[in-house]
Amino acid sequence: MKDEGDPITPDEWLVRLIWGEFLAPADALPVRPVAFRPRPDETDGISMFRLACVSRAEDVLAVIAPEKQPRYAITIVSVTELVSLGLTVKPARIETAPGHVVIPELNSINAKVEKKRLEAIQIRLAEIANQNLVRRPLE
Amino acid sequence: MPTWATRHLEVIPDLELPRAHLNGAAQAEPAADTPGSDEWARTIDKLLAIRQLEDDWDGQGSPAPSVEVVDSALVLALLLRREGIASPSLVVQGVAGDVCFDWQPGGGKYIELEVTGPYTADVFIHTPGQPLRHLTLSGSGAAQ
């Protein structure tokens, strides 16, 4: 397991928490692009976590209130795929879970002014996420 | 009273939304047995549930959509149903106080309609092999 101070390498995987309602398993594109949109307070980019810094992907659920944790799905995306989409990965240490990073290009300011470009990226991220789901919502 | 511009009736074909029935005829008041009416009822029920959400509904601090945004989405849903459009594959609150509808009519096509403010929406049309299309809808009309 890597220390979160270690450099991020192209062979790493990043964990993304996905609200369960953004996933409809019966559809051709089950995970929706909305799962990769920034909240208004994510001016520095959407949150992800380095899989190399935790024992299991589920460990990053520690950032969510316990009663909401069962409602989350989890997917992983490779750093290489993110980079191929023109995205970067920036460490952003937090107290509640190790390996926290942000994707600076997917921030709430860009989301308002570059809607079309970001939507195209978010559709591709949703396609990748669908291939790499590691957990569906428990409720 | 603000509402969706009547011009939107003219631009609905541009949105490439699937129709609920084959003849495509618009109906003023869909009957209970109209194809797709159950699905639209579920969509409207979902919107009413979204209207009850509070901030931090996801445990990560996402804001709830405002009543004005949800009501705009409700009016749009009723307009689309009246126009004979198929109910969306999914309707859900977004993480930025918005309401998202989407349709997946087949062939990898993905159409998303995101109500971002009172009578304001972005529409994205993704067709494999083609550039993503983006249209905006507002109370005063539509633009590409």
Interface residues (C-beta under 8 A of the other chain):
Chain A: L17 W19 E21 F22 A24 D27 A28 L29 R32 P33 V34 R37 P38 R39 P40 D41 V63 I64 A65 E67 K68 Q69 R71 S108 A111 K115 K116 E119 A120 I123
Chain B: D58 G59 Q60 G61 S62 P63 S89 L90 V92 Q93 G94 V95 A96 G97 C100 D102 Q104 G106 G108 Y110 E112 D122 F124 H126 L132 H134
